[in-house]
Amino acid sequence: MPSAAGERQHLLEQLLHERIVLLDGAMGTMVHAGKPTEEDYRGERFRHHPKPLRNCTEVLVLTQPERIEAIHRAYLEAGADIIETCSFNSQRISLADFDLQDYVVELNQAAARLARRAADHFTRRDPRKPRFVAGSIGPTNRTLSISPDVHDPGFRAITFDEMVAAYTEQIHGLVTGGVDILLAETSFDTLNLKACLFAIDRYFEEHGIRLPVMVSVTIFEGGRTLTAQTVEAFWISVSHFDMLSCGINCALGVEQMRPYVQNLSEICPRYTSCYPNAGLPDGFGGFHDDLENTVRVLGEFARNGWVNIVGGCCGTTPRHIAALAREVAGVRPRQRPQLPDWTRLSGTEALVIRPETNFVMIGERTNITGSRKFARLIRSGDYEGAIAVAREQVEGGANIIDVNMDADLVDGVEAMTRFLNLLAAEPDIARLPIMIDSSKWEIIEAGLKCVQGKGIVNSISLKEGEEKFLEQARLIRRHG
């Protein structure tokens, strides 16, 4: 790793120990305030592009770079320590809507270089206040945990492998463009995020580098993700990854975030972040909350010892960040908790095995090798009946659901994938952790690509030798 990048990482860690760190505010809000036209989005580069580009904020790094750099500079002037690249949707899945999927690497490199130039300028201006660039990685416009077809809850519009490939391409552009941090943000489906973290970890290993990674989830009414996970279940699902910080951003206004930010601060041993919208959307492109209230409540979070990093999401501006800088000046940063070394598993809800926990019951009737009824249902393609078996296990008191698809005349990979995708659509079952049970690695791997929570693999074998065993173990960990 270049020494300059290594030095910036050291400075970032030092800064997080010393004080509350400031993230910037919304990019889209600032872009739209300038009322760009279709011609602005196209610029000379895409004057004859076959699709409209209006509202493709990410393309502006190529067609209107001076506008994007001016926004970065405004946030830096307001006091932001970390600015985000204009790359939230710069992966081929989202860019396909604008027929820009072949420009992924160029868009991400350009976004990183614009932010890098602005940050370096401000660092040179005041070396006592170093500035950092976070490569923004959004959740895409697809979901791995929910079917887009109401008539087929087991259908998925994209695969885990396709998601990993799309993220890898974006990561490459951001890293080679010069970011200090990767920020996987606004996660609404934890399985999407796990695919992103899988891609990051593999990219780091293959390229012999390591950058700090920030993670942030978005929650909705009731304090759950779009795919129904609680904050604790979410944290457990991604806790395997060696991240710099974990936080909450976007969907709710800051006041509604209060119990969830507190909850995360108590259960997460990493640095924590919060960067809310400027209130709830008003339906007309604006937000209900006023600047003073957003800043005041974030200041409370800081003084309560709940956060290490604060900033703004949709609707926030440099005025918010400047006011926030004043609000948290001199506030002691959150001290990370020391947590007991307990087994923590999750479906959409958490299962924590403590010393006083009684027997943990595993429902094993969803196992082809252990249940003739279940085997018959799977072989005949009666997945509705097979789901009913799982439901009976839950109603009978199971804490974990064991799924095994090892049988002659059954495509184990296909059966495991479809069954787990169907289970994800059953709230009463999906709240439990999954035990993926197979003697065949390809079936285990298929299962790992379907589970948004933190489950169990039962089991891997040394029969192919220690090297193969360790390779599989590392992959299981990479999947979380």
C-alpha positions in Angstrom: 0.0 0.0 0.0 1.3 3.5 -0.8 2.8 5.2 2.2 0.6 8.3 1.8 -2.6 6.1 2.0 -1.2 4.3 5.0 -0.4 7.6 6.7 -4.0 8.8 6.1 -5.4 5.6 7.6 -3.3 6.2 10.7 -4.5 9.8 10.9 -8.1 8.7 10.6 -7.8 6.2 13.5 -6.1 8.9 15.6 -8.9 11.4 14.8 -11.6 8.9 15.8 -9.9 8.4 19.2 -9.7 12.2 19.8 -13.1 13.5 18.8 -16.4 13.2 16.9 -15.7 12.9 13.2 -17.8 14.8 10.7 -19.2 13.2 7.5 -20.5 15.4 4.8 -24.2 15.9 3.8 -26.3 15.0 0.8 -24.9 15.1 -2.7 -28.2 14.7 -4.6 -29.8 17.6 -2.6 -27.0 19.9 -3.7 -27.1 18.8 -7.3 -30.8 19.3 -7.6 -30.6 22.7 -6.0 -28.7 23.8 -9.1 -31.6 22.7 -11.3 -29.5 20.8 -13.9 -31.1 20.2 -17.3 -31.0 17.2 -19.5 -28.3 19.0 -21.5 -26.3 19.5 -18.3 -26.4 15.8 -17.6 -25.4 14.9 -21.1 -22.6 17.4 -21.6 -20.5 17.0 -24.7 -19.5 13.5 -23.8 -23.1 12.1 -23.9 -24.8 14.6 -26.2 -26.0 11.8 -28.5 -26.6 9.1 -25.8 -29.6 7.0 -26.7 -31.4 7.3 -23.3 -32.3 10.3 -21.2 -29.8 11.0 -18.4 -31.7 13.4 -16.3 -31.5 12.5 -12.6 -28.4 10.3 -13.2 -26.4 12.2 -10.6 -23.4 10.0 -11.0 -22.8 10.9 -14.7 -22.1 14.5 -13.7 -18.6 13.5 -12.6 -17.8 13.2 -16.3 -20.1 15.8 -17.8 -20.1 18.5 -15.1 -17.1 17.8 -12.9 -16.7 21.4 -11.7 -20.2 21.3 -10.2 -19.4 18.1 -8.2 -16.1 19.4 -7.0 -17.7 22.6 -5.9 -20.1 20.6 -3.8 -17.2 18.7 -2.2 -15.5 22.0 -1.5 -18.6 23.5 0.1 -18.8 20.5 2.6 -15.1 20.7 3.3 -15.5 24.5 3.9 -18.3 23.7 6.3 -16.0 21.4 8.3 -16.5 17.9 7.0 -13.6 15.5 7.8 -14.9 12.9 5.4 -16.5 13.6 2.0 -18.3 10.9 0.0 -17.7 10.3 -3.7 -20.5 11.0 -6.1 -20.8 7.2 -6.9 -23.8 6.0 -4.9 -25.4 4.3 -7.9 -22.2 3.8 -10.0 -22.5 0.0 -10.5 -23.7 -1.7 -13.6 -27.0 -2.9 -12.1 -28.3 0.7 -11.5 -26.5 2.3 -14.4 -28.2 -0.1 -16.8 -31.4 2.1 -16.4 -29.5 4.8 -18.2 -27.5 2.5 -20.6 -24.3 3.5 -18.8 -23.3 0.1 -17.5 -20.1 0.1 -19.6 -18.7 3.2 -17.9 -18.6 1.8 -14.3 -14.8 1.9 -13.8 -14.4 5.3 -15.4 -17.3 6.9 -13.5 -15.9 5.6 -10.1 -12.4 6.6 -10.9 -13.5 10.1 -11.9 -15.7 10.4 -8.8 -12.8 9.4 -6.6 -10.4 11.8 -8.2 -12.7 14.8 -7.9 -13.2 14.2 -4.2 -9.5 13.4 -3.7 -8.5 16.7 -5.3 -10.8 18.7 -3.1 -9.8 16.8 0.1 -6.1 17.2 -0.6 -6.5 20.9 -1.3 -8.1 21.4 2.1 -5.5 19.2 3.9 -2.7 21.2 2.4 -4.5 24.4 3.4 -4.6 23.2 7.1 -2.4 20.1 7.7 -3.7 20.0 11.3 -7.1 19.0 10.0 -6.6 16.2 7.5 -9.5 15.4 5.1 -10.6 12.0 3.9 -12.4 10.5 0.9 -15.0 7.8 1.3 -16.0 5.8 -1.8 -19.9 5.7 -1.7 -21.3 2.3 -2.5 -25.1 2.2 -2.6 -27.4 -0.9 -2.2 -28.3 -1.1 -5.9 -31.9 -1.1 -7.1 -32.3 -4.9 -6.8 -32.8 -7.1 -3.7 -31.5 -10.6 -3.0 -33.9 -11.3 -0.2 -37.3 -10.4 -1.8 -39.0 -11.5 -5.0 -40.1 -8.8 -7.4 -42.9 -11.3 -8.5 -45.8 -11.3 -6.1 -46.9 -14.7 -7.6 -43.5 -16.4 -7.0 -41.9 -15.5 -3.6 -39.0 -17.8 -4.5 -38.0 -15.9 -7.6 -35.0 -13.5 -7.6 -34.2 -10.9 -10.3 -30.5 -11.2 -9.7 -28.1 -13.7 -8.2 -25.6 -13.3 -5.4 -22.7 -13.9 -7.9 -24.0 -11.2 -10.2 -24.2 -8.8 -7.3 -20.7 -9.6 -6.2 -19.4 -9.1 -9.7 -21.1 -5.7 -10.0 -19.7 -4.5 -6.6 -16.2 -5.8 -7.5 -16.2 -3.6 -10.6 -17.2 -0.5 -8.6 -14.7 -1.2 -5.9 -12.0 -1.4 -8.4 -12.8 2.0 -9.8 -13.0 3.6 -6.4 -9.8 2.1 -5.1 -7.8 2.9 -8.2 -9.3 6.4 -8.2 -7.7 7.0 -4.8 -10.3 6.8 -2.0 -9.2 6.4 1.6 -12.3 4.5 2.8 -15.0 2.3 1.2 -18.5 3.2 2.5 -21.2 0.6 1.9 -24.3 2.6 2.8 -28.1 2.8 3.0 -28.3 -1.0 3.2 -32.0 -2.1 3.0 -31.3 -5.8 2.3 -28.5 -7.3 4.4 -27.9 -10.0 1.8 -27.0 -7.3 -0.7 -24.6 -5.9 1.8 -23.1 -9.3 2.5 -22.5 -9.6 -1.2 -20.7 -6.2 -1.1 -18.6 -7.1 1.9 -17.8 -10.5 0.2 -16.6 -8.6 -2.9 -14.6 -6.1 -0.8 -12.8 -8.8 1.2 -12.0 -10.8 -1.9 -10.8 -7.7 -3.7 -8.5 -6.8 -0.8 -7.0 -10.3 -0.7 -6.5 -10.6 -4.4 -4.8 -7.2 -4.7 -2.8 -7.3 -1.5 -4.4 -4.1 0.0 -6.6 -3.1 2.9 -8.7 0.1 3.3 -11.0 1.0 6.2 -14.6 0.0 5.4 -17.6 1.8 6.8 -21.0 0.2 6.8 -24.4 1.9 7.3 -27.9 0.5 7.3 -31.2 2.2 6.7 -34.2 1.3 8.8 -38.0 2.0 8.4 -41.0 2.3 10.7 -40.8 -0.2 13.5 -37.0 -0.2 13.5 -36.4 -2.9 10.9 -34.7 -3.0 7.5 -36.8 -3.4 4.3 -36.1 -7.2 4.6 -37.4 -7.2 8.2 -34.2 -7.4 10.2 -34.0 -5.7 13.6 -30.9 -3.6 14.2 -29.4 -6.3 16.4 -30.0 -9.0 13.8 -28.4 -6.8 11.2 -25.3 -6.1 13.3 -24.9 -9.8 14.0 -25.2 -10.6 10.3 -22.3 -8.4 9.3 -20.2 -8.6 12.4 -17.8 -11.1 10.9 -16.3 -8.3 8.7 -13.3 -6.3 9.9 -15.0 -2.9 9.5 -14.0 0.5 10.8 -17.6 1.6 11.7 -21.2 0.5 11.6 -24.1 3.0 11.6 -27.6 4.1 10.5 -28.4 6.5 7.8 -31.2 7.8 5.6 -34.8 6.6 5.9 -36.1 8.0 9.2 -35.7 11.5 10.6 -33.2 11.9 13.4 -35.8 11.8 16.3 -37.2 8.5 15.1 -33.7 7.0 14.9 -33.1 7.6 18.7 -33.8 4.1 20.1 -32.0 2.4 17.2 -28.9 4.5 17.4 -28.7 3.8 21.2 -29.3 0.1 20.6 -26.5 -0.1 18.1 -24.1 1.8 20.3 -24.6 -0.7 23.0 -24.1 -3.9 21.0 -21.5 -2.8 18.4 -17.8 -2.9 19.4 -16.8 -0.9 16.3 -17.0 2.8 15.9 -20.6 3.9 15.2 -22.1 6.5 12.9 -25.4 8.3 12.3 -26.3 10.5 9.4 -30.0 11.0 9.0 -32.2 12.7 6.5 -33.4 16.2 7.2 -36.6 14.7 8.6 -39.2 12.6 6.8 -39.9 13.3 3.1 -42.8 15.8 2.6 -43.9 14.2 -0.8 -42.8 17.3 -2.8 -39.0 16.7 -2.8 -38.4 18.4 0.5 -38.1 17.2 4.2 -40.1 18.0 7.3 -37.4 18.6 9.9 -35.7 22.0 10.4 -31.9 22.3 10.6 -31.9 23.3 14.2 -33.8 20.2 15.4 -31.7 17.8 13.3 -28.4 19.3 14.6 -29.7 19.5 18.2 -30.7 15.8 18.3 -27.5 14.6 16.7 -25.7 16.7 19.3 -27.7 14.8 22.0 -26.6 11.5 20.5 -23.0 12.6 20.7 -23.2 13.8 24.3 -25.0 10.6 25.2 -21.9 8.7 24.0 -23.8 6.9 21.2 -21.8 7.9 18.1 -18.3 8.5 16.8 -19.2 9.8 13.3 -22.1 12.1 12.4 -23.2 13.8 9.2 -26.3 14.2 7.0 -28.2 12.3 4.4 -31.0 13.4 2.0 -32.1 17.0 2.4 -29.0 18.1 4.3 -26.6 20.8 3.1 -23.3 22.5 4.0 -25.3 24.6 6.5 -26.3 21.5 8.4 -22.7 20.3 8.5 -21.4 23.7 9.6 -24.0 23.8 12.4 -23.2 20.2 13.4 -19.5 21.0 13.6 -20.3 23.7 16.1 -22.7 21.4 18.0 -20.3 18.5 18.6 -17.1 20.6 19.0 -15.4 19.4 22.2 -17.7 16.5 22.7 -16.0 13.3 23.8 -16.3 10.5 21.3 -18.1 7.3 22.1 -16.1 4.7 23.9 -16.5 1.3 22.3 -18.0 -1.4 24.6 -16.2 -4.6 25.6 -18.8 -7.3 25.0 -18.8 -10.9 26.3 -17.7 -13.6 23.8 -21.1 -15.2 23.3 -22.5 -17.1 20.3 -24.6 -14.6 18.3 -26.8 -15.9 15.4 -29.6 -14.2 13.5 -32.5 -14.6 11.1 -34.6 -11.4 10.9 -34.2 -11.5 14.7 -31.2 -12.2 17.0 -30.5 -15.4 18.8 -27.8 -14.9 21.5 -26.6 -18.0 23.3 -25.6 -16.9 26.8 -24.2 -19.0 29.7 -27.7 -19.2 31.3 -29.4 -20.2 28.0 -31.2 -23.5 28.2 -31.1 -26.1 25.4 -31.1 -24.6 21.9 -33.5 -26.6 19.8 -32.7 -27.4 16.2 -35.7 -28.2 13.9 -34.4 -31.1 11.7 -37.5 -32.2 9.9 -36.5 -29.9 6.9 -33.8 -32.5 6.3 -34.2 -34.9 3.3 -32.0 -37.5 5.0 -33.9 -37.4 8.2 -37.5 -37.0 7.2 -39.3 -39.2 4.6 -42.2 -36.8 4.4 -39.9 -33.8 3.7 -38.0 -35.8 1.1 -41.2 -36.8 -0.6 -42.4 -33.2 -0.8 -39.1 -31.9 -2.2 -38.9 -34.7 -4.8 -42.4 -34.0 -6.0 -41.8 -30.2 -6.1 -44.3 -29.5 -3.4 -42.5 -26.6 -1.8 -45.6 -25.2 -0.2 -45.9 -28.5 1.7 -42.2 -28.3 2.6 -42.6 -24.8 4.0 -45.4 -26.1 6.1 -43.0 -28.6 7.6 -40.6 -25.8 8.6 -43.5 -23.8 10.1 -44.4 -26.8 12.2 -40.9 -26.9 13.5 -41.1 -23.3 14.5 -44.5 -23.7 16.2 -43.0 -26.7 18.0 -40.3 -24.5 19.6 -37.3 -24.8 17.3 -34.7 -22.0 17.7 -32.8 -22.9 14.5 -34.0 -24.5 11.3 -31.7 -27.2 9.8 -32.0 -27.5 6.0 -30.5 -30.5 4.1 -31.0 -31.3 0.4 -28.7 -34.3 0.0 -30.6 -36.9 -2.0 -30.5 -38.9 -5.2 -32.7 -37.6 -8.0 -32.7 -34.1 -6.4 -30.7 -31.2 -7.7 -29.4 -30.1 -4.3 -28.2 -26.7 -5.3 -31.4 -25.8 -7.0 -33.5 -27.2 -4.1 -31.5 -25.5 -1.4 -31.7 -22.2 -3.3 -35.4 -22.3 -3.9 -36.3 -23.5 -0.4 -34.3 -20.9 1.4 -35.6 -18.1 -0.9 -39.1 -19.2 -0.1 -38.3 -19.3 3.6 -37.2 -15.7 3.4 -40.8 -14.8 2.5 -42.2 -16.4 5.7 -41.9 -13.9 8.6 -42.5 -16.5 11.4 -39.8 -18.8 10.0 -37.4 -16.2 8.7 -36.9 -14.8 12.1 -34.8 -17.9 13.0 -31.2 -18.6 12.1 -30.6 -21.2 9.4 -28.4 -24.2 9.7 -27.1 -25.2 6.2 -26.5 -28.9 6.3 -24.9 -30.9 3.5 -22.0 -33.2 2.7 -21.5 -31.4 -0.6 -19.7 -28.1 -0.8 -21.6 -26.8 -3.8 -24.9 -27.2 -1.8 -23.5 -25.5 1.2 -22.2 -22.6 -0.9 -25.6 -22.3 -2.6 -27.2 -22.0 0.8 -24.7 -19.3 2.0 -25.7 -17.2 -1.0 -29.3 -17.1 0.1 -29.1 -16.3 3.9 -29.2 -12.7 5.0 -28.7 -13.6 8.7 -25.9 -15.3 10.5 -26.4 -19.0 10.3 -24.5 -22.2 10.9 -22.8 -24.6 8.5 -23.1 -28.3 9.4 -20.5 -29.2 8.4 -17.2 -29.4 6.4 -14.8 -32.3 6.2 -11.1 -33.0 6.2 -11.5 -35.8 3.8 -10.2 -33.7 0.9 -7.2 -32.6 3.0 -6.4 -29.7 5.3 -5.8 -27.1 2.5 -9.3 -27.7 1.0 -10.8 -27.6 4.5 -9.2 -24.3 5.3 -10.2 -22.8 2.0 -13.8 -23.7 2.6 -13.7 -22.4 6.2 -12.4 -19.1 4.9 -15.2 -18.9 2.4 -17.8 -19.6 5.0 -16.4 -16.8 7.1 -16.4 -14.5 4.1 -20.1 -15.2 3.6 -20.7 -14.3 7.3 
